[in-house]
Amino acid sequence: MNRIRSVYCRVYQTVFRVALPFLPYRNPVILHSVDGIPGVLTEKGLKKPLLVTDASIRGLGLTKHLEEILEESGEPAFVYDKTEQNPTTKMVMEALQVYRDNGCDCIISFGGGSPMDCAKAVGACVARPKKPLRKMAGILKVGRKLPLLIAVPTTAGTGSETTLAAVIVDSDTRHKYVINDFPLIPSYAVLDPAVISTLPYSVAASTGMDALTHAVEAYIGRSTTRYTRRDAKKAVRAIFHDVEAAAAHKSLRAEKGMLIAAHRAGRAFTRSYVGYIHAVSHSLSGKYNMPHGKTNAILLPIVLEMYGPAVYKKLAELAICAGLGKAAEGKETLAKKFIAAVYELNEKLGIPGKIEGIAEEDIDQLAAYADKEANPLYPVPVLWDKEALKEVYRKARS
């Protein structure tokens, strides 16, 4: 990256870092069971929730108990269950139509990051009915309070129940963009291990590594705080300890531990942001409809290696935190141990080492999308421009 642009990026990031304590971040109120949702709606005087989920989750019967208790409490849900991986503008408009047709007054998202992103985007459209969704892409472009939003994560990974972001794919162009604004943070998050107990192994594994990516990118960035560093470290420690058992559904304690770890990682990256791993991953999942957690997991050790000595100190701290070594071994040794441990964890979880299907002729556009998303916002440890980012795609597919 040329000097003028790099200076601009760092100044931009510094302004956000200085402003961080004064920005209206908030943590959602945590409920530990879906049984608590009807009480919240009754307390708020809300009667017509829109339930945003996907067909597979509903088909597995995961939403059945919630739908039944809402019906019994006199607050029956109107359901939109056509959300798919990497939600599109078309899906958001369909869900919005269900909301409007039935006079809904609040939103419950039930699922992984995709239903949550869809639900947040619906809420943004309700709050700003005259503003096209694409015009809300970027930072602080919603600016109005959303209907009450309750998030029920069915994966221990995305952290979307804590974040101010909604990631949406344009149905026409397949460009993936991010809407970032404080009203998108859900008011309530339901961390119920019973909800994730039937999650397929591959999904639980990739979303667990998604949570690790959130924690690591938040920690190694240049806009951390004492609180985000604490949350990121606790998340990293728990994920290394629990992700294998949780993915295989061997332990309810491990599943609960992963839900809390993903929540903490979400809190960390909401305030300290992510980095080039997410920017590259978003471009790939938008273009090729790849699972976001899986691409994050594959990219994580590759990008950490490419950062080189700039991240040795912080990766060494995470290695010690994860129980991979002791301080006497030195920063470089510990950092490389951490990267090796991520590769090994991916292998144990059945996540491939490379990403198939990246076409050489697409790389220029993909890198341009990643460059636009990440720079100047993401406080990455090393600044890369479009040309440097192209190498990430080539390393990931080689």
Buried (B, 14 or more C-beta within 10 A) or exposed (E): BEEEEBEBBBEBBEEBBEEBEEEEBEEBEBBEEBEBBBEBBEEEEBBBBBBBBBEBBBEEEBBEBBBEBBEEBEBBBBBBBBBBBBBBBEBBBBBBEBBBEBEBBBBBBBBBBBBBBBBBBBBBBBBBEEBEBBEBBBEEBBEEEBBBBBBBBBBBBBBBBBBBBBBBBBEEEEBBBBBBBBBBBBBBBBBBBBBBBEBEEBBBBBBBBBBBBBBBBBBBBBBBBEEBBBBBBBBBBBBBBBBBBBBEBEBBEBBBBBBBBBBBBBBBBBBBBBBBBBBBBBBBBBBBEBBBBBBBBBBBBBBBBBBEEEBBBBBBBBBBBBEBBEEEBEBBBBBBBBBBBBBEBBEEBEBEEEBEEBEEEBBEEBBBBBBBBBBBBBBBBBBBBBEBBBBBBEBBBE
